[in-house]
Amino acid sequence: MAAMPNAPATFKQKLAVAHYVFLWLVCPIMSLWVPLYLLTTNIWPLVLAYFGWMFLDYSTPRKGGRSWKWYQRLSLWQHFRDYFPLRMVKTADLPADRNYILGSHPHGVLSFGIFGNCLTAASGFREQFPGIQPSVATLDGQFKFALRRDFAMGMGGVSAAQESISWLLQNPGKGRAVAVVVGGAEEALEARPGATRLRLVKRYGFVRLAIQYHCQLVPVYHFGENDLYGDNGTEDNTHLRSLQTKIKSVFGFAPPQLRGTGLFTSFGLLPKRRPVTSVFGSPIECKVHGHEYGTTPDLADVERVHATYCEQLNELFETHKLGHGYSEEAKLEFF
């Protein structure tokens, strides 16, 4: 008879994942009305003081953020890792005398792989890549929500605005690795079990920045990321997809239709227990001959490096897919 899982440990894992889901899905909604309520209580001076702090601190997510090492080292993240479980595979060294842009694929629903395997101490990223300081770029609007902005930065999140990534690649020196979830909100709508569609056609921004600041591009593929929630049905429901697309055009992101599990039930907002393995590929040199550091590169150079990146990402997928539950017929599709 198979051994039963340790119930207390399993529940701790669920709580750790619930914390992450709460941070990214629930907290923004609460931050819209909870402060208004608190203004009617005796702690209203603290609320006003915090919003004054937010105003003064407004540009921090675009200037390297403010990570909390103590937060990243909490045992919470070990339980988070073990829930799926998360694992990372290193295929090449990343010397600390260079800067890097990590292209993260696929987006999935909530990008569990890149946050868990890149930012938390539980993943072993810093041991695998000594001297590298990782950050994950996310929508600038994610840092407009009270308190959530601080925890997002505490994890190692920064704004995905161009000026933010430019700041990181220039300051303070070398050994920076900025992860960019290239497909964005549009690709998130494609998340369903077994999906391998990536929004990468004419996504030149991250390549342009890599050439501009003479850093290297590293393709990263998270096997299993799209398997964490059930099929959301948007592929066949044209009305729902149209609504999500309109919401995304206005707010920059669209609310996902989640078919997961719960703390005590078989349905809810939590992802299903599926292994997620983040495979870090080999760095691609983006220093173009004759290009002056800090200047905008030619489109021809951007397209050439972008094509090379797509080829290496596809090769990374083909090399590792059979060992991570994908069939020989599975292919990446760029759109």
ABEGO torsion letter per residue (X at the ends): XBBBBBAAAAAAAAAAAAAAAAAAAAAAAAAAAAAAAAAABAAAAAAAAAAAAAAAAAAAAABGEBBBAAAAABAAAAAAAAAOBBBBBBABBBBAABBBBBBBOBAEAAGAAAAAAAABAAAGAAAABBGBBBBBBBBAAAAABBGAAAAAAAAGBBBABAAAAAAAAAOBEBGBBBBBBAAEAAAAAABBBGBABBBABGBAAAAAAAAAAGBBBBBBBBBGAAAABBBAGAAABAAAAAAAAAAAAAAGBBBBBBBBBBAABABEABBBBBBBBBBBBBBBBABBBGBBBGBBBBAAAAAAAAAAAAAAAAAAAAAAAAAAGBBAABBBBBX
